[in-house]
Amino acid sequence: MMPQESTRTSTLLRKLGNAPDFHEFVEAHEDAIQEVSFSDYLGELCRQRGLIPERVIRTAQIDRTYGHQLFNGTRKPSRDKAIQLAFGFGMGVEEAQSLLRAASKSQLYPRIMRDAAVLFCLSRNINIFEAQSLLESLGLTLLGGDGQRGE
């Protein structure tokens, strides 16, 4: 189960700061601080949203085989694939940032032009096709482009 990040993280941080002993803190909060695999995180997102992986993968414009490998845990996502998944799930900015954290990838940063364009699209619920079009119009690398524009 995914914690409510905004409240649980701050609560855990406060409790951690007040804990007299780290081992006792871990024992008392073991369920909240367990590491969740990225594939489990994706599965929980699907359950919460009533989605199936196939639809998310297709909407994210990720190769079907690669996408299923992400969902079953046999592959780890690149930053771009995690961003594409955010579009596949129809996420807003905060949810996308959480997804990037769950994937152990750097969050979107508005001082970087490409990230700013992606943030703009996420904040307005713009689909991945339109996001790719915006990136292309700006001469920026497309999502999933592996460093090459227009791919």
Residue pairs with C-beta under 8 A, 6 or more apart in sequence:
1 44
2 36
2 41
2 44
2 45
2 48
3 9
3 32
5 98
8 32
12 29
12 32
12 33
15 25
15 29
16 25
19 25
26 33
36 44
36 102
37 73
38 70
38 73
38 76
38 77
38 102
38 103
38 104
39 70
39 71
39 72
39 73
40 73
41 99
41 102
42 53
42 56
42 70
42 71
42 85
43 71
45 51
45 89
45 99
46 52
46 53
46 56
49 89
49 90
51 89
53 67
53 68
53 71
54 64
55 88
56 67
56 85
56 88
56 89
57 64
57 67
57 68
57 71
57 88
58 64
58 88
59 87
59 88
59 89
59 90
59 127
59 128
60 67
60 81
60 84
60 85
60 87
60 88
60 89
60 128
61 84
61 87
61 88
61 128
61 129
61 132
61 143
61 144
62 70
62 81
62 84
62 85
62 88
62 144
66 75
66 81
69 75
70 76
70 77
70 81
70 85
76 103
76 104
77 85
77 103
77 105
78 105
79 100
79 103
79 105
79 106
80 143
80 144
80 145
80 146
81 144
82 99
82 100
82 103
82 105
83 96
83 100
83 108
83 118
83 143
84 128
84 143
84 144
85 99
86 95
86 96
86 99
86 100
86 122
87 121
87 122
87 127
87 128
87 131
87 143
88 128
89 95
89 99
90 125
91 99
91 122
92 122
92 123
92 125
93 108
93 119
93 122
93 123
96 108
96 122
97 107
97 108
100 106
100 107
100 108
101 107
108 115
108 118
108 119
108 122
109 115
110 116
110 119
113 138
113 140
114 135
114 138
114 140
114 141
117 131
117 134
117 135
117 138
117 140
118 131
118 135
118 143
120 126
120 134
121 130
121 131
121 134
126 134
128 143
131 143
132 142
132 143
135 141
135 142
135 143
136 142
136 149
136 150
139 149
140 149
141 147
141 148
141 149
142 149
142 150
142 151
144 151
145 151
